[in-house]
């Protein structure tokens, strides 16, 4: 495997980013070429206007298409684009002579477009296209007149026709090819995880600082690996994604087992790297990781068997046993994937996460819940606000302020401030994400101004070179946008600088003015989201944590059912609950990634909070391998599980800011059950009971961080320090 190709596959799951970037560049180029033919046919005195309008409509059309699942839905909805665009152009042209009313129209269209988000993707993009049309009508009112609306309509229709044609042919949805690319990315990310773990087991041991960096890298790669697995799950359910006769449930089971085993064995390898192991066993650990890195089933199986035969005595025995078992599961999953399709009975399967634009939805769902959930609003009692209403009000305030301040700075370029405020609300679901996006927009504009000025002076008024720079910049900006929004902003700023060179309006002062107007718009938007109906990130984190804990409670219930022998024989029920836990954890981490999460007052405490959540998830995922039927007293096991469930409910109540009861430790009850079993220390039921004890320990740390009283059952006084 070529290392560069493998890294690119790992960076871009399913090739979705590169495909989107390529589609934008190709579609914009084709739309501009078609508009150029129209310009030549009608001898348009201002040819740049049709080219600009066609390019912008094509760009936004490409962004709109992934929001619809089927080719038919895409074609039908893209065909509606001319309606809001032409309506907006007509409105802008009609009100352009009356500047004040033109400004009112801009604010009204932005506010109405934000409110239309309640109607899903069609309302979301309909509002955006109406703003684009209104902007062009006002900005180019001297060029676009009421008498030229017919030509403008034709220009928009041509751009839409090109976009639809390419979407249905060259970039047509292909669920089977997308799933195949996702599986290759899944393999690349599994190799990346194994490589990160292998670096932590090198001899001599890494220095403390380097080890800390390697651990952080392993955590990032493990989370990305889980993301790829959830994305693949979502595509398994789509029509035509798998060959006829192949069960989505069986493929999901194989991918799930492989992802869980790889994730777990890398964690166990890191633990073993710090243990006092015989040299032969240490070499076997590295051999197992190397086999996983190459997805070599035979080597992984052989290494797993060898590890299980060389188990050490002492504390590392259980971890080594788990590591060897995971290697064998990896081998079995790889053998199973290569044997597909199989004649095994089908397994019921429902994807745990729905995709938005081809990716996981991030914090969108929990932000919506946090917005709609009733809360105390000073003296006005309890109320919830639909997200579209909240954004509409914030948009109205931010756009008005940006317009006023931007117009005061420059009467001609005020729209840069308005656009900067507008885009801050695109794809950002709460105050933290909006703060982050606004900041990145300013950073990207600064970088774009510097690089754009250099390129503008270097290239000069050479049309084809300028077009090449614009298309390359947009491709790279779109490809890197998921890493940082600043890349895309920088690309757009470079494109704008080239455009102004061709219009004969370029100057360094103009780029500096763009930077200033952008900073005004971003600053106004940030102040607005903090002061007007703010949806604070801490509140969203609490909702996301509650949903995660609810999913964790469901995993515990399913695991207890497996221990009692009342669960599904194949473990599919527990597997489904663990996948829902993964989806909830991805939403939680996406929320925590927002800039300035104010859930906990001290950064070190916040890190401890996040690490405890991560640990509880790892122990819960272990239950899938460990929860096997055992001769346990049902009443005692249910009592222990009820205690843990009640403590989780106390945590949820604390996050709701209700009056929570104490967090009652359940670990002693699970420990008593384990002590009553006459089984080897590596027997699955004993490991499952240990997992439940560790889950309790992790949650007790979270309870302390949230200010709950932690009570141990074997003590009369509240316990102030949780056992890790």
C-alpha distance (Angstrom), angle and dihedral (degrees) to the residues before:
residue distance angle dihedral
X1 . . .
X2 3.79 . .
X3 3.85 105.9 .
X4 3.82 93.0 -142.8
X5 3.81 93.2 51.7
X6 3.78 89.9 46.0
X7 3.82 91.4 52.4
X8 3.80 91.5 48.6
X9 3.80 90.8 50.4
X10 3.79 90.9 49.0
X11 3.82 91.8 48.4
X12 3.81 94.4 48.4
X13 3.84 112.2 39.5
X14 3.79 109.3 -147.3
X15 3.81 91.6 -4.8
X16 3.81 87.8 -88.0
X17 3.81 94.8 140.5
X18 3.78 96.9 48.4
X19 3.80 90.8 43.5
X20 3.81 91.8 52.5
X21 3.81 92.2 47.0
X22 3.80 92.0 48.3
X23 3.80 91.7 46.5
X24 3.80 91.8 52.2
X25 3.80 93.1 49.8
X26 3.81 94.9 44.7
X27 3.81 94.4 43.7
X28 3.80 94.0 46.9
X29 3.79 90.7 47.9
X30 3.80 92.6 49.0
X31 3.81 92.1 46.0
X32 3.80 92.2 50.4
X33 3.82 90.5 47.6
X34 3.81 90.6 52.1
X35 3.80 91.4 47.1
X36 3.80 89.6 49.4
X37 3.80 90.2 56.5
X38 3.81 88.7 52.5
X39 3.80 90.5 48.2
X40 3.80 90.7 52.6
X41 3.79 92.4 47.1
X42 3.81 94.5 52.8
X43 3.84 97.2 32.4
X44 3.80 91.7 -125.9
X45 3.83 110.1 -158.4
X46 3.83 91.2 -149.9
X47 3.83 104.1 41.5
X48 3.79 95.7 167.8
X49 3.83 93.4 71.8
X50 3.84 97.0 64.2
X51 3.80 89.8 43.4
X52 3.81 92.5 51.7
X53 3.80 93.7 44.6
X54 3.79 93.2 47.0
X55 3.80 92.6 47.7
X56 3.81 94.0 49.2
X57 3.82 93.3 46.6
X58 3.82 90.5 48.5
X59 3.82 92.0 48.1
X60 3.80 93.4 51.3
X61 3.80 91.5 42.5
X62 3.79 91.0 57.1
X63 3.81 89.8 50.8
X64 3.81 90.5 49.4
X65 3.81 97.2 50.2
X66 3.85 99.5 71.1
X67 3.81 90.3 57.5
X68 3.82 88.3 73.6
X69 3.80 120.7 67.2
X70 3.80 105.2 -146.9
X71 3.79 134.3 46.2
X72 3.81 90.1 -119.3
X73 3.80 92.5 53.9
X74 3.78 90.3 47.4
X75 3.80 93.7 50.8
X76 3.81 94.2 46.4
X77 3.80 95.0 47.4
X78 3.79 96.0 42.6
X79 3.80 88.4 51.2
X80 3.81 87.9 62.8
X81 3.82 93.3 60.3
X82 3.84 96.0 95.6
X83 3.82 91.4 61.6
X84 3.85 98.5 66.5
X85 3.82 93.3 32.0
X86 3.80 95.9 52.9
X87 3.80 91.1 40.1
X88 3.79 89.3 53.8
X89 3.81 93.3 46.3
X90 3.80 91.0 50.8
X91 3.81 91.0 49.0
X92 3.80 92.2 48.7
X93 3.81 93.9 47.5
X94 3.81 92.6 47.5
X95 3.82 93.6 50.8
X96 3.80 99.2 36.2
X97 3.85 94.0 94.8
X98 3.81 88.4 55.5
X99 3.78 101.5 58.8
X100 3.80 97.3 -172.0
X101 3.79 92.5 50.8
X102 3.78 89.0 46.1
X103 3.79 89.5 56.5
X104 3.81 89.9 48.0
X105 3.79 89.2 52.0
X106 3.82 91.8 53.2
X107 3.80 91.6 51.8
X108 3.81 92.2 44.4
X109 3.82 93.5 50.0
X110 3.81 92.6 47.7
X111 3.80 91.7 47.9
X112 3.79 93.8 45.1
X113 3.80 91.0 46.7
X114 3.79 90.8 53.7
X115 3.79 91.0 50.1
X116 3.82 90.8 50.4
X117 3.80 89.1 66.0
X118 3.79 86.6 88.8
X119 3.82 87.0 76.0
X120 3.79 94.2 61.5
X121 3.81 128.0 -122.9
X122 3.81 94.0 -19.9
X123 3.81 92.4 55.0
X124 3.81 92.5 41.2
X125 3.78 95.8 54.2
X126 3.80 93.7 34.7
X127 3.79 89.0 61.5
X128 3.81 91.7 47.0
X129 3.80 93.3 50.4
X130 3.81 90.9 48.1
X131 3.82 88.9 55.4
X132 3.82 91.1 48.6
X133 3.79 90.4 52.8
X134 3.81 93.7 46.4
X135 3.79 91.0 48.3
X136 3.81 92.9 51.8
X137 3.82 91.0 46.5
X138 3.82 92.4 53.4
X139 3.77 98.3 36.4
X140 3.82 95.5 47.2
X141 3.80 99.8 31.0
X142 3.78 90.5 129.4
X143 3.80 91.0 57.1
X144 3.81 100.2 32.4
X145 3.79 110.9 57.5
X146 3.82 132.7 173.5
X147 3.81 88.5 -99.8
X148 3.81 92.3 55.0
X149 3.81 96.0 52.0
X150 3.79 90.0 100.2
X151 3.79 91.2 59.9
X152 3.79 91.1 44.3
X153 3.79 89.0 52.9
X154 3.79 90.0 52.3
X155 3.81 91.0 49.2
X156 3.81 91.3 52.4
X157 3.81 92.2 45.9
X158 3.82 90.6 51.1
X159 3.82 91.7 51.2
X160 3.81 91.2 48.2
X161 3.81 92.1 46.6
X162 3.81 90.7 52.5
X163 3.81 91.0 47.4
X164 3.81 93.2 49.5
X165 3.80 93.3 44.4
X166 3.79 93.2 52.9
X167 3.81 92.0 42.4
X168 3.81 90.8 55.1
X169 3.80 96.4 43.0
X170 3.78 121.3 22.4
X171 3.83 94.6 20.9
X172 3.79 99.5 30.1
X173 3.81 117.0 151.4
X174 3.80 110.6 -95.8
X175 3.79 111.3 178.9
X176 3.81 93.6 -174.4
X177 3.82 94.3 52.9
X178 3.81 92.1 43.3
X179 3.81 91.1 51.0
X180 3.80 90.6 47.7
X181 3.82 90.1 52.7
X182 3.82 90.4 46.6
X183 3.79 90.5 53.1
X184 3.81 89.9 51.5
X185 3.81 89.4 50.1
X186 3.81 88.5 47.4
X187 3.81 88.9 55.4
X188 3.80 91.9 46.4
X189 3.79 92.0 51.5
X190 3.81 91.5 47.7
X191 3.80 88.5 54.9
X192 3.80 90.0 48.3
X193 3.81 90.8 52.8
X194 3.81 91.8 49.6
X195 3.82 91.3 47.9
X196 3.82 91.1 51.5
X197 3.81 90.8 51.2
X198 3.79 91.6 45.6
X199 3.82 90.1 56.0
X200 3.81 88.7 56.0
X201 3.81 92.4 54.3
X202 3.81 96.3 51.4
X203 3.78 120.5 126.3
X204 2.96 124.5 -93.9
X205 3.78 92.9 38.4
X206 3.82 116.0 -107.6
X207 3.79 118.2 -97.9
X208 3.82 113.9 -97.1
X209 3.81 95.4 -102.0
X210 3.78 93.3 46.6
X211 3.79 90.8 45.6
X212 3.82 90.4 53.6
X213 3.81 90.0 51.7
X214 3.80 91.4 48.1
X215 3.81 91.4 49.8
X216 3.80 91.0 52.0
X217 3.79 89.9 48.6
X218 3.80 90.9 50.9
X219 3.80 91.0 51.3
X220 3.81 92.1 50.1
X221 3.78 92.1 48.9
X222 3.79 92.7 46.1
X223 3.79 91.0 53.1
X224 3.82 90.6 47.5
X225 3.82 89.3 49.4
X226 3.80 89.9 54.4
X227 3.82 89.3 48.0
X228 3.81 90.6 56.1
X229 3.81 90.3 49.4
X230 3.82 92.4 52.1
X231 3.82 91.1 47.2
X232 3.81 90.9 50.9
X233 3.81 89.7 49.3
X234 3.80 90.1 54.8
X235 3.81 91.7 54.1
X236 3.81 94.1 46.8
X237 3.81 89.3 73.5
X238 3.81 94.8 51.9
X239 3.81 120.3 103.1
X240 3.79 114.8 -93.9
X241 3.79 94.5 6.7
X242 3.81 92.7 121.6
X243 3.81 131.7 38.1
X244 3.79 116.5 -95.5
X245 3.78 111.5 -81.6
X246 3.82 95.0 25.5
X247 3.79 114.1 120.4
X248 3.83 115.3 -133.9
X249 3.79 88.4 -152.4
X250 3.81 93.2 55.9
X251 3.83 92.7 47.2
X252 3.81 89.8 48.0
X253 3.80 90.5 50.4
X254 3.81 92.1 51.4
X255 3.81 93.7 46.6
X256 3.79 91.4 45.1
X257 3.81 93.0 50.3
X258 3.80 91.1 47.7
X259 3.81 93.9 48.3
X260 3.81 93.4 45.9
X261 3.80 93.6 46.8
X262 3.82 94.5 47.3
X263 3.80 91.8 46.7
X264 3.80 93.1 48.3
X265 3.79 97.7 44.0
X266 3.82 91.5 52.3
X267 3.81 89.6 53.8
X268 3.79 90.5 47.9
X269 3.81 90.9 47.3
X270 3.81 90.7 55.6
X271 3.81 89.8 51.6
X272 3.81 91.7 47.8
X273 3.80 90.5 49.1
X274 3.80 88.6 65.7
X275 3.80 94.3 44.9
X276 3.80 128.8 91.7
X277 3.81 99.3 -104.8
X278 3.79 132.0 167.1
X279 3.83 110.7 -101.0
X280 3.81 91.4 -115.8
X281 3.80 92.4 55.8
X282 3.80 91.7 45.3
X283 3.80 88.8 54.0
X284 3.81 89.9 49.9
X285 3.80 90.4 53.6
X286 3.79 90.5 54.2
X287 3.80 91.1 44.4
X288 3.81 90.1 53.0
X289 3.80 92.1 50.4
X290 3.80 91.0 47.7
X291 3.81 90.0 51.5
X292 3.80 90.7 51.1
X293 3.80 89.5 47.8
X294 3.80 88.5 59.0
X295 3.84 93.4 37.8
X296 3.80 87.0 -125.7
X297 3.81 105.2 164.0
X298 3.82 95.7 -169.9
X299 3.81 94.4 51.3
X300 3.81 92.0 43.9
X301 3.81 91.6 51.4
X302 3.80 92.6 47.4
X303 3.81 92.1 47.8
X304 3.80 91.2 47.7
X305 3.81 92.3 52.1
X306 3.79 90.7 47.6
X307 3.81 92.9 50.6
X308 3.82 91.4 50.1
X309 3.81 89.4 52.7
X310 3.82 92.6 50.1
X311 3.80 100.7 48.6
X312 3.81 110.8 158.3
X313 3.75 125.8 -136.4
X314 3.77 120.6 -111.4
X315 3.80 134.4 36.3
X316 3.83 94.1 -28.3
X317 3.81 93.2 59.7
X318 3.82 96.8 87.1
X319 3.80 93.2 43.7
X320 3.82 91.5 49.5
X321 3.79 89.5 48.9
X322 3.80 90.8 52.0
X323 3.81 90.5 47.2
X324 3.80 92.9 52.4
X325 3.79 91.6 45.9
X326 3.81 91.1 51.5
X327 3.80 91.0 52.4
X328 3.79 89.8 55.3
X329 3.80 91.3 48.0
X330 3.80 89.1 51.9
X331 3.80 89.6 53.6
X332 3.82 92.7 47.4
X333 3.81 91.9 49.1
X334 3.82 91.9 49.4
X335 3.80 91.6 48.3
X336 3.80 89.3 48.9
X337 3.81 94.3 50.1
X338 3.79 91.4 50.1
X339 3.82 91.4 49.5
X340 3.82 93.8 57.1
X341 2.95 131.3 159.1
X342 3.80 93.1 50.1
X343 3.78 134.8 175.3
X344 3.81 92.7 -122.1
X345 3.81 116.2 130.9
X346 3.78 113.3 -92.0
X347 3.80 120.0 -97.2
X348 3.78 122.1 -141.6
X349 3.76 109.8 -113.9
X350 3.81 137.4 177.1
X351 3.79 121.1 176.3
X352 3.80 112.3 -112.6
X353 3.82 95.1 -144.6
X354 3.79 135.9 38.4
X355 3.78 118.7 -141.9
X356 3.80 126.3 -125.0
X357 3.78 113.4 -154.4
X358 3.81 89.5 -16.6
X359 3.81 95.5 -53.0
X360 3.79 137.2 85.8
X361 3.81 110.6 -80.7
X362 3.80 95.1 -118.9
X363 3.78 113.4 -161.4
X364 3.83 96.1 -16.9
X365 3.81 96.0 105.4
X366 3.80 97.8 43.6
X367 3.81 91.0 43.7
X368 3.80 89.9 54.5
X369 3.81 90.8 49.4
X370 3.81 91.1 48.4
X371 3.80 91.3 49.4
X372 3.81 95.7 48.5
X373 3.79 96.2 40.5
X374 3.82 113.5 102.3
X375 3.78 115.2 -109.3
X376 3.77 136.8 172.0
X377 3.82 109.0 -87.6
X378 3.80 104.8 -169.5
X379 3.78 108.8 -89.3
X380 3.79 95.8 -16.4
X381 3.80 95.1 83.4
X382 3.81 124.4 -130.8
X383 3.78 120.9 -23.6
X384 3.78 141.2 156.3
X385 3.78 126.7 -148.8
X386 3.82 123.8 -147.4
X387 3.81 109.2 -123.4
X388 3.81 93.8 -120.5
X389 3.81 91.4 54.4
X390 3.80 91.8 47.9
X391 3.82 92.4 49.1
X392 3.83 92.5 44.5
X393 3.81 92.1 55.0
X394 3.81 92.7 44.0
X395 3.81 90.7 46.6
X396 3.81 92.1 51.8
X397 3.80 92.3 51.0
X398 3.81 96.0 42.3
X399 3.82 95.5 44.8
X400 3.81 92.2 47.7
X401 3.79 93.4 49.8
X402 3.82 92.5 43.6
X403 3.80 90.8 50.4
X404 3.80 93.5 49.2
X405 3.81 95.6 46.6
X406 3.80 93.9 38.5
X407 3.80 91.6 50.4
X408 3.79 90.4 49.6
X409 3.81 89.6 55.2
X410 3.82 95.6 45.5
X411 3.81 128.2 -1.7
X412 3.81 93.6 -152.0
X413 3.83 105.2 40.4
X414 3.81 100.3 41.4
X415 3.79 89.9 117.5
X416 3.81 91.2 73.8
X417 3.81 88.9 66.7
X418 3.81 91.7 47.1
X419 3.80 92.6 48.7
X420 3.82 90.9 48.5
X421 3.80 90.0 53.2
X422 3.82 91.2 45.0
X423 3.81 97.2 52.4
X424 3.82 92.0 48.4
X425 3.80 86.4 73.5
X426 3.83 93.9 49.3
X427 3.80 113.0 102.1
X428 3.82 93.2 -10.7
X429 3.78 115.3 112.4
X430 3.81 105.9 -176.8
X431 3.78 141.5 20.6
X432 3.80 94.7 -89.0
X433 3.78 93.5 52.7
X434 3.80 91.0 45.1
X435 3.80 90.8 51.0
X436 3.76 89.7 50.1
X437 3.79 94.5 47.1
X438 3.81 93.6 47.5
X439 3.79 91.1 50.1
X440 3.80 92.1 48.3
X441 3.80 90.0 49.6
X442 3.79 91.1 57.8
X443 3.82 91.7 45.1
X444 3.80 91.3 49.0
X445 3.79 91.6 47.9
X446 3.81 91.6 51.9
X447 3.81 91.1 51.4
X448 3.81 91.1 43.3
X449 3.81 92.8 50.9
X450 3.80 91.6 52.6
X451 3.79 95.7 45.1
X452 3.80 93.2 37.3
X453 3.81 91.5 54.7
X454 3.80 91.5 50.8
X455 3.82 92.5 49.1
X456 3.80 93.3 43.8
X457 3.82 91.7 55.4
X458 3.80 92.3 42.0
X459 3.81 97.6 49.0
X460 3.78 102.4 31.2
X461 3.82 121.6 178.7
X462 3.81 97.2 -19.1
X463 3.80 105.5 132.1
X464 3.79 100.8 -160.6
X465 3.79 94.1 44.8
X466 3.80 89.6 48.6
X467 3.83 91.1 50.7
X468 3.79 90.1 50.3
X469 3.81 91.3 51.0
X470 3.81 91.3 48.2
X471 3.81 94.0 50.0
X472 3.81 94.8 43.9
X473 3.80 91.6 47.4
X474 3.80 92.0 49.7
X475 3.81 91.9 47.3
X476 3.80 93.1 52.2
X477 3.80 92.8 41.2
X478 3.79 92.4 52.9
X479 3.80 93.4 43.1
X480 3.80 92.2 52.0
X481 3.81 96.8 37.0
X482 3.82 94.6 98.0
X483 3.81 88.3 57.6
X484 3.79 93.2 50.2
X485 3.79 132.6 -12.3
X486 3.82 87.6 -141.5
X487 3.82 89.9 75.0
X488 3.80 91.8 60.1
X489 3.80 93.3 46.0
X490 3.78 90.4 50.0
X491 3.82 90.0 51.4
X492 3.82 92.5 49.9
X493 3.81 91.4 48.9
X494 3.81 90.5 51.8
X495 3.82 89.5 49.3
X496 3.81 91.5 49.6
X497 3.81 91.6 50.6
X498 3.82 90.2 53.4
X499 3.80 90.6 47.1
X500 3.81 92.3 53.9
X501 3.80 90.1 49.5
X502 3.80 89.3 57.4
X503 3.82 91.0 46.2
X504 3.78 90.5 52.6
X505 3.81 92.8 -120.5
X506 3.79 100.9 102.3
X507 3.78 122.2 128.7
X508 3.79 134.6 146.3
X509 3.79 88.0 -116.4
X510 3.81 89.1 57.8
X511 3.81 91.4 56.3
X512 3.79 90.5 47.8
X513 3.79 88.7 51.0
X514 3.80 88.9 52.2
X515 3.79 89.1 52.4
X516 3.80 91.5 50.3
X517 3.82 94.2 47.2
X518 3.80 90.9 46.7
X519 3.80 90.8 51.3
X520 3.81 89.5 50.2
X521 3.80 92.7 51.6
X522 3.80 93.5 45.6
X523 3.81 93.1 46.6
X524 3.80 92.4 48.7
X525 3.80 91.4 49.1
X526 3.81 92.0 49.0
X527 3.80 93.1 49.7
X528 3.80 89.2 47.9
X529 3.81 96.2 52.8
X530 3.80 89.4 48.8
X531 3.81 96.1 47.7
X532 3.82 107.8 27.6
X533 3.81 116.5 63.4
X534 3.81 90.9 -36.6
X535 3.79 118.4 -157.8
X536 3.77 96.5 -155.7
X537 3.77 118.7 -150.6
X538 3.81 92.5 -129.9
X539 3.79 89.4 61.8
X540 3.80 91.4 49.6
X541 3.82 90.4 48.2
X542 3.80 89.3 54.4
X543 3.79 90.9 52.5
X544 3.81 91.9 46.4
X545 3.81 90.7 48.7
X546 3.80 90.9 49.9
X547 3.79 91.3 51.8
X548 3.79 90.0 47.8
X549 3.82 91.9 50.8
X550 3.80 90.7 47.9
X551 3.81 89.4 53.5
X552 3.81 89.8 46.9
X553 3.81 90.5 53.4
X554 3.81 89.3 53.1
X555 3.82 89.8 52.5
X556 3.81 90.5 52.2
X557 3.81 91.0 50.4
X558 3.81 92.0 49.7
X559 3.82 91.5 47.4
X560 3.81 92.0 50.8
X561 3.80 88.8 50.8
X562 3.80 88.8 53.3
X563 3.81 91.5 50.0
X564 3.79 90.4 51.0
X565 3.79 91.8 47.2
X566 3.80 93.2 -118.0
X567 3.83 97.2 107.3
X568 3.79 127.7 90.6
X569 3.76 111.4 -63.5
X570 3.80 93.8 -128.5
X571 3.79 93.5 46.4
X572 3.80 90.2 -119.9
X573 3.81 91.4 135.8
X574 3.80 92.4 55.4
X575 3.80 90.7 42.1
X576 3.82 91.0 54.2
X577 3.80 91.7 49.8
X578 3.81 91.6 49.5
X579 3.81 89.8 51.6
X580 3.82 89.8 51.8
X581 3.79 87.3 50.7
X582 3.82 88.9 53.2
X583 3.82 91.6 51.7
X584 3.82 91.2 48.8
X585 3.80 90.6 48.6
X586 3.82 92.0 50.7
X587 3.83 89.4 53.0
X588 3.81 90.0 48.4
X589 3.80 94.2 50.3
X590 3.82 90.9 46.7
X591 3.81 88.5 54.7
X592 3.80 93.5 46.4
X593 3.80 89.6 51.6
X594 3.82 90.9 67.6
X595 3.77 114.9 108.2
X596 3.81 115.3 -91.9
X597 3.80 104.1 6.5
X598 3.81 103.8 -165.6
X599 3.80 100.1 -165.4
X600 3.79 95.4 113.1
X601 3.79 125.9 30.3
X602 3.82 100.0 -135.5
X603 3.83 122.8 53.3
X604 3.81 92.6 -139.7
X605 3.80 90.1 53.2
X606 3.80 89.7 49.0
X607 3.80 90.1 53.2
X608 3.80 90.3 50.2
X609 3.81 89.3 49.5
X610 3.83 92.3 52.4
X611 3.81 93.0 44.5
X612 3.81 91.7 50.7
X613 3.80 90.9 51.7
X614 3.80 89.8 49.6
X615 3.81 91.3 49.2
X616 3.82 92.6 50.2
X617 3.80 89.6 52.5
X618 3.81 92.1 49.9
X619 3.80 92.0 51.4
X620 3.81 90.9 46.5
X621 3.80 91.2 52.3
X622 3.83 88.8 51.7
X623 3.79 88.0 62.3
X624 3.79 91.2 71.5
X625 3.80 90.1 66.2
X626 3.81 97.0 33.6
X627 3.81 106.0 41.8
X628 3.81 103.7 96.1
X629 3.82 127.6 150.8
X630 3.80 112.6 -83.9
X631 3.79 138.8 174.2
X632 3.78 94.2 -99.4
X633 3.81 124.9 149.8
X634 3.83 101.7 -103.7
X635 3.80 95.5 -148.0
X636 3.82 94.0 51.9
X637 3.80 92.9 45.3
X638 3.79 92.2 48.9
X639 3.82 90.0 47.8
X640 3.82 90.5 53.6
X641 3.81 91.1 46.1
X642 3.81 91.1 47.7
X643 3.80 89.6 52.6
X644 3.80 91.5 52.1
X645 3.80 91.5 45.0
X646 3.80 91.2 49.8
X647 3.78 90.6 51.0
X648 3.81 90.3 50.9
X649 3.80 88.3 51.8
X650 3.81 88.6 52.0
X651 3.80 88.7 54.2
X652 3.81 90.6 49.6
X653 3.81 90.0 50.0
X654 3.79 89.9 50.4
X655 3.79 90.3 52.1
X656 3.80 89.4 50.1
X657 3.81 86.6 52.3
X658 3.76 90.1 -124.3
X659 3.79 120.0 135.2
X660 3.82 101.7 -74.8
X661 3.76 124.5 -163.7
X662 3.80 121.8 -131.5
X663 3.79 122.7 -68.8
X664 3.82 102.9 -110.6
X665 3.80 114.2 -155.0
X666 3.81 113.5 -126.0
X667 3.81 97.7 -178.1
X668 3.82 93.9 98.3
X669 3.81 91.4 56.9
X670 3.81 92.6 51.3
X671 3.82 89.1 45.4
X672 3.81 90.9 53.2
X673 3.80 90.2 51.8
X674 3.81 90.4 50.5
X675 3.79 91.9 49.4
X676 3.80 90.4 54.8
X677 3.83 92.6 57.4
X678 3.80 118.3 90.3
X679 3.79 96.4 -149.5
X680 3.81 136.0 122.7
X681 3.80 112.9 -87.4
X682 3.82 90.4 -111.2
X683 3.82 95.3 53.2
X684 3.85 111.8 125.8
X685 3.83 96.8 -122.9
X686 3.81 90.6 54.4
X687 3.80 90.4 47.7
X688 3.81 90.2 50.1
X689 3.81 91.6 52.6
X690 3.80 88.4 48.9
X691 3.82 89.7 51.0
X692 3.80 89.7 53.9
X693 3.80 90.8 50.4
X694 3.80 90.4 51.4
X695 3.80 91.7 48.2
X696 3.79 88.0 54.2
X697 3.81 90.8 49.7
X698 3.81 92.8 51.2
X699 3.78 92.6 47.8
X700 3.81 91.1 48.6
X701 3.81 88.8 59.7
X702 3.81 89.3 51.9
X703 3.80 90.2 48.6
X704 3.80 90.6 54.5
X705 3.80 90.9 48.5
X706 3.81 89.5 53.5
X707 3.80 92.0 49.4
X708 3.81 99.1 -107.9
X709 3.78 121.5 145.7
X710 3.81 109.8 -108.6
X711 3.81 113.5 -148.4
X712 3.81 125.4 -169.2
X713 3.81 116.0 -148.1
X714 3.78 92.5 -140.5
X715 3.82 93.4 55.7
X716 3.77 133.2 61.8
X717 3.80 94.9 -143.8
X718 3.80 127.8 64.1
X719 3.76 111.1 -91.0
X720 3.81 112.0 -125.4
X721 3.79 99.8 -172.2
X722 3.78 118.9 54.3
X723 3.78 120.3 -142.3
X724 3.80 109.2 -115.8
